[in-house]
Amino acid sequence: TSLMAQAPGPLPQELKEVFTRFQVRYNRSYANPAELARRVDIFARNLARAQQLQDKDLGTAEFGVTPFSDLTEEEFGQMYGHQQVPATALHMSRQVGFGPEAGEK
Amino acid sequence: LPPSTCDWRKQEYIIKSVRDQKNCNCCWAIAAAGNVEALWAIEQRTSVEVSVQQLVDCDRCGGGCTGGFVWDAFMTVLNYSGLASEKKYPFKGTFKPHQCRANNFKKVAWIRDFIMLQDNEQLIAQYLAIHGPITVTINSKLLQQYRKGVIKPTPDTCDPRFVNHSVLLMGFGQTKRTWTETRQGGTQGRPIPYWILKNSWGPNWGEEGYFRLHRGSNACGITKYPFTARLGKSTVRPVHCPP
């Protein structure tokens, strides 16, 4: 409820409908009502975030409901990214390679 | 100069279907496998589907489904003298230590070595147009909400210093000019140059599994780790990317 008051996006009834369509399309079910409520809340936040991204994007991209709209940013990063590459991970410099035909070292 | 458009998806023998990494953080293995498959399609004119599971199971760092690096995937290809086929060594999307079965299967594709390209989008486009798709590692922050179109982020919306997701760079192009009606008669929008990238989240995400990212601004750190395998001799005849 607090989210609805502060974030742009669909109204509660609209949100419920959009979320139901999301569940059907991506075959999502949740263990209990508490988890369902949590996922609806995350979904609403993601829709609001998608709107912000839409506003800030300088290209032609469209942001909105995706198969990952019920995941937090952290969950998404853990599940679909890979580990962060720290600056010191590579013990090599950029000089290692472009190809002999392009003057590689 | 590279051509103005390049789309390796139009090349014969290239595998266009998009893999789904599911709950396994193996984008690095899928990107590397896609790179090897594409090079075999272009240079050997053979459509091979290689084993991503081999790369996950046999990675020297043993990270499996918790993450890894494209360069380690290429090291695995070299260490095991190639990759088994996807059919013989299929993708499970899970990892158990000490389960590498690479030596049980005949190899269907192999590489000579691998290289890191310069962090220059013009040179990356040139290399891509001549040799074929390459792997890149980007900040995936915006992709969770992405549906379609060309993403043109700012360093604030997508930090190019933090990269966490490997994908396959398949080509490049630019949008058509758009005409916006105004009271003064209208303005013509400039075409937006973009990269075409193949993701590993299945065909139901993005533009049938692919997405487009602005070209020329190091969007989401695309120039940070451009890697590719090489198959044959460096003197191999140049091939040309389909426009």
Interface residues (C-beta under 8 A of the other chain):
Chain A: Y26 N46 R49 A50 L53 K56 D57 L58 G59 T60 A61 E62 F63 G64 V65 T66 P67 F68 S69 L71 E73 F76 G77 Q78 M79 Y80 G81 H82 Q83 Q84 V85 A89 M92 R94 V96 G97 F98 G99 P100 E101 A102 E104
Chain B: Q21 N23 N25 C26 C27 W28 G63 T66 G67 G68 F69 I115 M116 L117 Q118 D119 L123 Y127 T137 S140 K141 L142 Q144 Q145 Y146 R147 K148 G149 V150 I151 K152 P153 T154 T157 F162 V163 N164 H165 S166 T175 I192 Y194 W201 G202 N204 W205 R212 H214 K224 Y225 R230 S234 T235
